[in-house]
């Protein structure tokens, strides 16, 4: 008999419950044999429902997309897919406004984003702000110049 792990995932569509965000979590059994990508996806839904992060990005095999897209549709969670190659795709999902902003400038491969777009995307995804600042300075060619201390 297969073992199940319980996860709490968001089921209420964010657009219907904006005033009551985050949506009430619901318990969902995930079979232990479920793929790692599906377990990670359910963990992201849990974090979304708890308000930990408002935007998520998963890079996955195109064949893994249909059940995830169906789950997002059922939950009313905004999302979009960026095709990376015939076999791979980037799946963005989360709160409506965050997805809309990401959708507006993720119109080409992620490695082709400008330093500013890369910074915005990393910040929207909840990456460490200091690391994002350092990455921006490096990518923009501005470097991290520290002003000399008065005692020096």
Residue pairs with C-beta under 8 A, 6 or more apart in sequence:
2 31
2 32
2 33
3 31
3 32
4 29
4 30
4 31
4 32
5 29
5 30
5 32
5 39
6 27
6 28
6 29
6 30
7 27
7 28
7 30
7 42
7 43
7 45
7 46
8 25
8 26
8 27
8 28
8 46
8 49
8 50
9 25
9 26
9 28
9 42
9 45
9 46
9 49
9 75
10 22
10 23
10 25
10 26
10 45
10 46
10 48
10 49
10 75
10 77
11 23
11 24
11 25
11 26
11 74
11 75
12 20
12 23
12 24
12 75
12 76
13 23
13 75
13 76
13 77
14 21
14 23
14 76
14 77
14 78
14 95
14 96
15 76
15 78
15 96
16 76
17 23
21 51
21 95
22 48
22 49
22 50
22 51
23 49
24 49
25 46
25 49
25 50
28 42
30 38
30 39
30 42
35 64
37 58
37 60
37 61
37 64
37 68
38 64
38 67
38 68
40 58
41 58
41 68
41 71
44 56
44 58
44 93
45 71
45 75
45 77
47 53
47 56
48 54
48 56
48 77
48 93
48 94
48 95
52 126
53 94
53 125
53 126
54 94
54 95
54 98
54 124
54 126
55 92
55 93
55 94
55 95
55 98
55 99
55 102
55 124
55 125
55 126
56 91
56 92
56 93
56 94
56 125
57 90
57 91
57 92
57 125
58 68
58 90
58 91
59 84
59 88
59 89
59 90
59 91
60 68
60 88
60 89
60 91
61 87
61 88
61 89
62 83
62 86
62 87
62 88
62 89
65 81
65 89
65 91
68 91
69 79
69 81
69 91
72 79
72 93
77 93
77 94
78 93
78 94
78 95
78 96
78 99
78 100
79 91
79 92
79 93
79 94
79 99
80 91
80 92
80 93
80 99
80 102
80 103
81 89
81 90
81 91
81 92
82 89
82 90
82 92
82 106
82 110
83 89
84 90
84 109
90 106
90 110
92 99
92 102
92 103
92 106
93 99
98 124
101 120
101 124
102 121
102 124
105 113
105 117
105 120
105 121
106 113
106 117
106 121
110 118
110 121
113 121
115 136
115 139
115 140
116 136
116 140
118 135
118 136
118 139
119 132
119 133
119 135
119 136
122 131
122 132
122 135
123 129
123 132
134 144
137 143
137 144
138 144
